[in-house]
Amino acid sequence: MQALLEKGILRGMRGGRTWIRVALLVQLSCASGGGSNDAELVAESTATSSSGRLQVTARTIDGEPPARGANSFEIEIVRSDGGAATQSGIEAVTPWMPAMGHGTSARPTVAEIGEGRYRVDSVLLFMPGLWELRVSIAEPFEDDAAPRFQIR
C-alpha cells in the first residue's frame, strides 16, 4: 500500500485510507462466508423448511463434495418429527448463489425415486462460493428449504 502511495497511484485517496477501508471490508466479507476458501466442503447438507415441519437433505450421488460444473444430488424429505414425508412433492430445485444474488440458466431435472426421495441431475454450479439448492415443495403443503454447499 505504501509503495502505491509513493508512486502516486493512490493519489487523491486521502492518503490511501479509503483503499485501506475497502480492503478491510472485502477481507471481512470473505471471512464471513462471502468467498472464503476456509469453509468446509461437504457431500451432504440438511436444512429445515420455512414452516419448520420438514427436513430436507441434499447429498451428492457420488458421495464427494460438489464441484464446479454439473452435479447430481439425491434429495430426501422427512418430517421434522422424524416420520417419513411420503406425500411430499418437489415442484422445483433452483441452484442459487446468495452472495451474488443469482442462480443459473440451466434447469435441473427432478425424478422421484420414492419414499420422499428424489434424484436431481444437471445442477450447474459454475463458480466458486456458497451455493444453495432452493427446494420448492408443493405437497402436502407449500414449503421450501435451501441446503447449502461450498464450491471451490
C-alpha positions in Angstrom: 0.0 0.0 0.0 2.8 2.4 0.9 4.6 1.7 -2.4 1.4 2.6 -4.3 1.1 5.8 -2.3 4.7 6.8 -3.1 4.2 6.1 -6.8 1.2 8.3 -6.8 -1.2 5.5 -7.8 -3.5 6.2 -4.9 -3.2 10.0 -5.2 -6.3 11.8 -4.1 -7.4 9.0 -1.9 -6.8 10.8 1.4 -3.5 9.1 1.9 -4.9 5.7 0.9 -7.2 5.4 3.9 -10.2 4.9 1.6 -8.5 1.9 0.0 -7.5 0.5 3.3 -11.1 0.6 4.5 -12.3 -1.1 1.3 -9.6 -3.8 1.6 -10.7 -4.4 5.2 -14.4 -4.7 4.2 -13.5 -7.1 1.5 -11.5 -9.2 3.9 -14.3 -9.2 6.5 -16.9 -10.2 3.9 -14.7 -13.1 2.7 -14.2 -14.2 6.3 -18.0 -14.3 6.9 -18.6 -16.8 4.1 -18.9 -14.5 1.1 -16.0 -16.1 -0.6 -13.9 -17.8 2.0 -11.8 -20.8 1.0 -11.9 -21.9 4.7 -15.5 -23.1 4.5 -15.9 -26.9 4.9 -16.6 -28.9 1.8 -19.3 -31.4 2.4 -21.2 -34.0 0.3 -24.4 -33.7 2.4 -26.4 -30.8 3.7 -29.7 -30.6 5.7 -32.0 -27.6 6.0 -35.2 -27.1 7.9 -38.1 -25.9 5.8 -39.5 -22.4 6.2 -42.6 -23.8 8.0 -40.3 -25.9 10.3 -42.3 -29.0 9.6 -39.9 -30.7 7.2 -36.2 -31.5 7.0 -34.6 -31.5 3.5 -31.3 -33.3 3.0 -29.4 -33.0 -0.3 -26.4 -35.3 -0.9 -24.3 -35.8 -3.9 -24.8 -39.1 -5.8 -21.1 -39.9 -5.9 -20.5 -39.1 -2.1 -17.9 -36.4 -2.9 -18.4 -32.7 -2.2 -19.9 -31.0 -5.3 -17.5 -29.3 -7.6 -17.7 -26.6 -10.2 -19.8 -27.8 -13.2 -22.7 -30.1 -13.4 -23.6 -32.2 -10.3 -26.2 -34.8 -9.4 -27.9 -35.0 -6.0 -30.3 -37.1 -4.1 -32.8 -35.1 -2.1 -34.7 -36.6 0.8 -37.6 -35.0 2.6 -38.7 -36.1 6.1 -41.0 -34.7 8.7 -39.1 -32.7 11.4 -40.6 -35.2 14.0 -38.7 -38.0 12.2 -41.6 -39.5 10.3 -41.4 -40.2 6.6 -42.8 -37.5 4.3 -44.0 -39.9 1.6 -46.7 -37.4 0.5 -44.1 -34.7 -0.3 -43.6 -33.5 -3.9 -40.8 -31.3 -5.2 -42.0 -28.6 -7.5 -38.6 -27.3 -8.4 -34.9 -27.2 -7.4 -33.1 -23.9 -8.1 -29.3 -23.5 -7.6 -28.8 -20.1 -6.1 -25.7 -18.1 -5.1 -26.9 -15.8 -2.3 -23.7 -13.7 -2.1 -24.0 -12.8 -5.8 -27.8 -12.7 -6.0 -28.1 -15.0 -9.0 -28.8 -18.6 -10.0 -28.1 -20.5 -13.2 -29.8 -20.5 -16.5 -29.7 -24.3 -16.6 -32.8 -26.0 -15.1 -32.0 -29.2 -13.1 -34.1 -32.3 -13.8 -36.0 -33.9 -10.9 -37.1 -37.5 -10.8 -39.0 -39.2 -8.0 -37.2 -42.2 -6.5 -39.9 -43.0 -3.9 -40.5 -42.6 -0.1 -39.7 -38.9 -0.1 -36.5 -39.2 -2.2 -35.7 -37.6 -5.5 -32.8 -37.6 -7.9 -31.8 -34.2 -9.2 -29.4 -34.0 -12.2 -27.8 -31.3 -14.2 -27.3 -29.0 -11.2 -24.9 -26.4 -12.6 -22.7 -24.7 -10.0 -20.4 -22.7 -12.3 -18.4 -20.6 -9.9 -16.7 -20.9 -6.5 -18.5 -19.8 -3.4 -21.6 -20.6 -1.3 -24.5 -22.2 -3.2 -28.0 -23.0 -2.0 -30.2 -25.7 -3.6 -33.6 -24.0 -3.2 -36.1 -26.8 -3.0 -39.7 -25.8 -3.6 -42.1 -28.3 -2.1 -45.7 -28.5 -3.4 -47.3 -31.4 -1.4 -48.8 -32.0 1.0 -48.5 -28.2 1.6 -46.4 -25.5 0.0 -43.0 -25.1 1.7 -39.3 -24.6 0.8 -35.8 -25.3 2.1 -32.3 -24.5 1.0 -29.5 -26.9 1.8 -26.1 -25.2 1.3 -22.8 -26.2 -0.3 -19.5 -24.6 -0.6 -17.8 -24.8 -4.1 -14.1 -24.2 -4.8 
